[in-house]
Amino acid sequence: MKLLKFFILLLVGLMNSSFSQAQVAFVMKLNTAIDSALSNNLQLRNDKLYLQYLSHVKKAAISLPNTVFNFEYGQFNSAYQDNRIGLSQNFQSPYTLIKQQQVALSHLKAHQFQIQWKENELKQEVSNTFNTMLLLSKKIVIWAYADSLYQLYLDKVLLKKKWGETDKIELTQAQIQKVHTTKELLGLQNKYQAEQLYLSYLLNTNQPILPDTNDWHFKLNEGALVYNTAINPLIKEQGQLVQQSLRRYQLEKAKFSPDFQIGMQSITIQGTGADNQNYALQTRFNSIQGGVIFPLFFGTQLQNVKAQKISYTMAQHELEIKSKQLSNKYKILVENYNAAKHIHQLYNQVLAYNQFIIANEELFEKGAISFLDFSLFMSNAIANELEALDAKFQLNQSIIQLNYFQ
């Protein structure tokens, strides 16, 4: 097949899957797509808004109860009409206030690490979608090439039938192969379009995106093959949840601490006082007061303390479980990467499929082999090339998973 027709088929295959809408597709590199997703993804935006919400909650963790103002008027001292004005304010113990702020701070930090983990997940999802779209685009090229060949030779078989130079078996085989390649081609194009829509969703854009074909060579990040639990955002988040449970436990215990109350009042006492002096309404008598507030019945609060202690223990166990799970998962990812790398190297040693097809195409043109033999050779060549592409795809997937695991 001529190179010109080959590239035309490539363009047609991509246009069928990418330009089905009236909008013009935009070719984008992977790093650009990741940056765009981190800036525009709606879910990530919402998580960052929640982080701002938690920041305000932390600032409001230390607060005072409302100030009590009271006013009294009547005959509470004598037959005269007197009045009394009072102000009082309650205060929680400083230890309780500190623990409230620590609980809010640990919640804030846990969500910060959760956002880091979600950013890694988003980067991985964009990279996976790029990898899948590039795999599909290369498969589209192969099946478009095969489809054009089978169409060409189906036409030749139909012509030979008119001349009586072929039988029904060869004709049926040619028709079946043509239907098969067309079905595969259409299926791949539909899958490509679905992945393209999903990529636009991840980037929160209505514009169709085409991945740069030069980006199908993923590389491991530095240190990706060395697992470090301390820098894993998921472990950091769980560590903060442990701290949050500890602070809640300490807060519940701190509620046994007494609260405090201070106040002042100003009253009038008309008439003759204890000092035998007569006082009018304009004369006021002032006083201050202080008090300690503590629970006499603390059985319910004691149960809250015990419950929170259990919650703290559960959070510690969850941290240990997640640490072991992630460590085991990382070992599996490394094994998968080594296996995928080895398989990909094996396929790189195999003869390129186009050379094999072209060689058999020439033999078929010369009549050295039958169409049935050519179809068999063609099917084997396509299968080998598709397996080689799948091997490359699996290697890329392994690299992506390791790059964004920690």
C-alpha positions, 0 to 999 in steps of 0.5 A: 500500500502506498504511504500517501493512502496510509496517512490519509487513512490515519487522518480519516480514522482520527477525524471520524472519532475526534471531529464528530462534533462541529468544534475543532479539536485541540492537540495537547501535551500530557503535562499541559492536560494535567495542569489544565485538569488541576486548575479546572476540574470541578471536583478538585475545585470543590475540595479546595473550597471545603479547605477554605471552609475548614480554615474559617472553622479553625479560626472560630474554634476558640469562641466565647459564649454570649454575654448575659445582660439583665435588668430588674425593676421593682420593689425588691429592696423596699417599698420604693421602686428600685432597679438593678443592672447586671452583666455576666460572662462565662469562660471555658477552661483554657485547656478545653479551648486549646483542645478545640482548636487542635481538633479543628487544626488536625481536621484541616491538615487531614483535608490538605493531604486528602487534596494532595491524594486526589490531585495524584488520582486526577493526574493518574486519571488524565495520564491513563486516558491519554495512554488509552487514547494513544493506544486506540489511535494506533489500533485505528491505524492498523485496522484502517490499513487492514480494512483498506487491504481487505476491501481492495482484495474483496474487489479483486475476488469479485472481479475474479468471480466474474471471470470464473477464476475463484471459488465460493470459499475464497469469496466468502472468506474475503467478505467475512474478513472485510466485515470483521475489520470494519466492525473492529475499526468502528468499535475502536473509533467509538471507544476513542470518542468515549475516551475523548469525552471523558478527557474533556470532562476531566479537564472541565472543557467543552473543546475536544482534546487530542493527545500529542502522539509524541507523548506515548513514551512515559518515563518513571519519575525519580524515586518511583521505585523506592517506596517512602511511606512518609511522603504518601498523602494517603498515609499522611491523611490517615496520620492526621485522622489519628491525631484528630481522634487523639485531640477529640479524646483529650477534648472530651476529658478536658470537659471535666475541667471547670468553666468560669464565670465573672459578672458585675451589677449595679443597683439602687437602694432608696431610703435609709441604709444600714449606715442611717443615711438616706439614699435617693434613686441617683445613688447606685451601689456596684459589685462584682462576682465570680464563680466556678461551673463544674458538673455534679453528674458526669456519668454521661461525659465519662461514656463520651470519653470512653467512646472517643478512646475507642475511636482513637484506637480504631484510627490507629489500627486503620493507619496500620492497616492502610500502611500494610495495604499500600506497602503490599500494593506497591510491591505488586506494582513494582512486580507488574512494572518489571514484567511489563517492561520485560514483555515490551522488550520481547515484542521490540525484538519482533519484526515490524508488522508492516514489513511482514504484511507488505512482503506477503502482499507482494507474494499474493500479488504475484500469485505465489500464495492464495488469498486464504493464505494471505488472510491467515498471514494478515491476521497473524501479523495484525494480532502480533502488532496489537499484542505489541501495542498492548504490551506498550500500553501495559508498560505505560500503565505500570509507569503511571501507577508508580509515578502517582502512587506516592 
